[in-house]
Amino acid sequence: MLLKRDTEEIVMKKICGLLCLVAIVAFVPQLEAQNAGYSIADGKTGAWTVVEGTHVGTFSALKDSSLSFSVEKNNTAGGFTYGTFQYDTGSAKIVANSETFVGSVAAGQLGTGNVSVAYSAGDMVGVWVEYDGQRYYSVSQLNSNQGTGTYKNAPPDGYASVWFDTIGSNNQKEPKNGAIIKLSVSGVAPASSGAPLPGVLATMALCGAVGGYLRRKKRAGRIAQE
């Protein structure tokens, strides 16, 4: 036979579990909504646009945002690291001390990667990869004996592709036999604003409070029995 205290605890545990589930379910669509409008687009929408012409290989930030990465191809023997850099169109060089690490993957590893630091509207940003002891950049003029290309995928996909290979290409598309490394790049809300949204945070706090109440009540019950 269940005591009143036991029944109370069971009900509170169910409530706690339900609140946690609500927090998880609510977080996903709210996160998607938060990142809506941060894609790589045509310059009229989104947060980034693919730069063409002389400075191809860079992305222009239309508003404060970050770049997110996914590894599509990884034919390296020992894996690679990747990151971003700011590019100065005036000097056609990398802005001093602007190269930042984003992530690293093992040989053959594919899938969702990491998110870059936050950039401000007006920044010109490129991508770098490092493998076999050498660093290469998405702006071909910065490399020697290394092919690279950057191209925007057809709307409404909202992302671009950046590839690296020993073979070059005249139209930015990857070589016929593929590339050693290919990254999918998209835009997201600035990395610094990645905290849970207020509604989700409140639900999680309430869930934690219920859990704390149950622990205190259980401890008090044990003391009373002693």
N, C-alpha and C positions, 0 to 999 in steps of 0.2 A: 504493500500500500504506500502510495507516494505521500510524503509530508507536504504541507503547504509550501515550505521553503524550497523543496525539491521541484515542485510544480512551477514555482516562480522562476527558478533558475532555468528550467527547460524553456519556458516562454521567452525569457530574456535572451537566451542563447539563440533561439530562432529569430528573434528580432535583430540581434547583432549580425547574424549570418545574412539576413535579408538586406540590411543596410549596406553591408560590405558588397553584396552582389549588385545592389543599385549603384554604388559608387563606381564599380568596374564597368558596368553597362553604360553608365552616363559618361564615363571618361572618354571612351573611344569616339563617339560622334562629336563630342565637344572639342576633342583634339583635332578631328578632321575639319570642323568648322573654323577652329583657330587658324589652321594652315590654309584654308581656302583663300584664294587670292594671292598666294605666294609662289605660284608656279612659274616656270620659264615659258614666256609667251612671246607675242609679237611686238611688245613695247607699249601696247595700249592697255593691256591687262596684265595681271601677275606682278611679281616682284623683280623678275630678272628677264633680260633679253640676251640672246646670243649675238655677240659682236661679229660683224662680217667685214671683209675687206682687209686693210693693212694690219689690223690688230685682231684678226680672227684667232680663236683659241681662248678668248676671255669672255667673261659674263659681266654685263653692266647692271648694277643694282639700281632699281627704280625706287625702292624704299628700304628702310631698315629691315634686314632679313638675313638668314643663313642659307647655306647650301647643304643639301642632304645627298648622301651617296649610296649607291648599290653596285655591287661588283657583278658584272655580266659575263666577263671572260677573264680567266686567270690561267694562262699557260706558262707561268713562271716555274722554274725548277725549285726555287727556295722561298716563294712568297714575295710580298712587296709591301711597302708602306706608301701612304698617300696623304696629300694635304693641299692647302691652298696658298696663294700668294697674291699680293696686290701688284698691279701693273701700271706703270706710268706711260701714258701714250705719248707724252712730250719727248721723253728720252728713249722710249721703246725699251725700257729696262724694268727689272723687278724693283719695287720700292724697298729700300734698305730695311732689313729686320722685319719684313712682313711675311716671311714664309712660316706657316704654322702647320703643325702635325694634326691630322684628323683621325687616322686609323691605320691598322696593319692587318694583313691576312696571311694565312699559311698557303703553301703551294696548292693550287687547285680549289681553294675555298671560294665559294660564291655566295651571293645573297645580300641582304640588307646590311649596309655599312653604318658609318657614324655621321654626325652633323658637324659642320664647320663652326668656327667662331662667328659672332654676329658682325655684319658689315653695314655700313651706312649708305644711304641713297647717294648715288654718284660714284661709288667705288667701282673700279675695274678689277675683276678677280679672275685669276687663272688657277689651273690645277697642276699639281706635280705628282709624279710617282717615283719611287726609288726601288730598284732591284738590281741584283748582281753588282752591288757596290757603286751604282751610278744613278744620279738623279736626272730626270727628264721633265720637261715642261710642256704644257698644252699649247704654248706659242712656239711654233716651229723654229723661228729665228733664234730662239734661245738655246737650241740644241745643235749638236753636230752628230751626224750619222745616226739619226733617230727620226723615224716618221711619227707623226701625230696628226690628229684631226678632230674637229669639234663640229657637230651638226645638230640642229634642232629637229626633233621628231615631229611628225605631222600633228597638228592640233586635233582633238583637244587633249592630247596626252600630257602636255605640261612639263615635259622633261627633255633633256638633251643628252647626247652621247659623246664621250671623250675616249679616244682610243690611242694606244701607243704600240709601235712595232718597229722593227728594223727596216721595214719597207715603207716608203713614203706614198703619198697620194696627192693628185692634183686637184681633186674636188672635195676634199675633206672627208669623204666616205672611206671606211676602212678597206684594206686590201681584200682581194677576192678570196684569199685563203684565210681570211679572218685576221685577228690581231692578237698580240701577246696579252695585252691588257685592254679591257673595255669597261668603262664606268658609266653608269646612268646617273645623271645629276638633275636634281630638282630643287625648288626653293621651299623653305619652311619659315615659320615665324622665327624671329631672332632667338638664338640659343639661350640668351639670358632671360627670356620670358617663357621658358619651358616649364614653369611651376604649374601645378594643377589649377584649374579654373576655380573661382570662388565657390560655386555651387557644389562641385565635387569635393573641394577641400572641407567644406562645412559638413558634408555627409560623412567623410572619412573621420573627421574629428568627433562626430556624434557616435560613430561606430566604435572608435577608441574609448570614448567615455563610457559606453555601455559595457565594453569588455572590462574596463577598470572597475566599474561598479560590481560586476559579477565576481571578480577576484577578491575585492574587499569583503563582499557579503559571505563568500565561501570561507575566507580566513576568519571572519567574525564567528561563523557557525562552528568552526573547529575549536576556537578558543572557548566558546560557550559550553561545548561538550566536555572539554577538559575540566 
